[in-house]
Amino acid sequence: MNKKKVILDCDPGHDDAISLILAASKGSGLSIEAITTVAGNVEVEKNTLNALKVCDMIGLTNVPVAMGATKPLLKKQAIAGEIHGDTGLDGPDLPEVPSRQAVDQHAVDLIIDKLLYAEEKLTLVPTGPLTNIAMAMIREPGILDSIEEIVLMGGGTFGNWTPVAEFNIWVDAEAAKLVLESGVPITMFGLDVTHQALATREVMDNLSEIGNPVSEFVVELLEFFSKTYKDVFGFEAGPIHDACTAAYLIEPEIFDFKHVRVDVETKGEFTYGMTSVDLLGVTNGKPNVRFATQLNEGRFWKLFDRALRSYSFT
């Protein structure tokens, strides 16, 4: 069976790291063509080091990693250190220096090259701000025909960084607006569904029983992430936002969707970064997003368990 070819655009970030681990697992059906990083959870330099370190952890050494945008298209940079710690991957004890460096090419150029010269369409999987994707579209509009789908984590009908805006969209709402209006097929995993992917104490205990180095690393990530989500937001468990994108690519039947119109607010004084999700069709706008509404929790965590067990013999 031909594997689905994907580019992971990320800002690791605990849940980005876990999404990468799921995507790279044996039997995922995915071929990771490139990993690109963007400023988001922490500065892009740290995110790039984290991506390289995660690749070392799982033995993913043959995939190019490229550093991308250092700041949003228009606004000032913002990071989420209170959630992910100073390094962006606080918690696990990782080597200070990864075994290799990022490629000597900007992430945007790598995305463009991969799309322009691909023999088949690629799927883009952004789990951070959409700056790199928007910049690639601006620089080379010809790539649009080579994108099979954009599977992103961001947005929702409510916020987590402001009362109405989710972090990834809020960081660079102008980029998100451009991407959502590009005409490319988009599948969105917003807070409505990612808050259903909660790594409870029971979940972490079950994953601990797998007992390989990758599962132990993931549990350490989840322990730290759950603690910060409790401290900052009062959650009793950490929502593994970005892992929903990889889970969908591996087993799409886990999720329910509505095909709706989603617009991004870029001008509001109190609503900047809000995603206006027209679930009731009141605007009569042309649907542009498959919006995830529900996940099957049992199937989600079974996939998670299976993916981590696949690393037992590496």
Secondary structure, DSSP 8 states (H G I E B T S, - for coil): ---EEEEEEE---HHHHHHHHHHTSTT--EEEEEEEE-SSSS-HHHHHHHHHHHHHHHT--SS-EEE--SS-SSS-----HHHHTTTSS-SS---SS-SS---SS-HHHHHHHHHHT-SS-EEEEE-S-SHHHHHHHHH-GGGGGGEEEEEEE---SS-SSSSSB-HHHHHTHHHHHHHHTS-S-EEEE-HHHHTT-EE-HHHHHHHHTT-SHHHHHHHHHHHHHHHHHHHHH--SSEE-TTHHHHHHHH-GGGEEEEEE-EEE--S-TTTTTBEEE-TT-TT-----EEEEEEE-HHHHHHHHHHHHHTTTT-
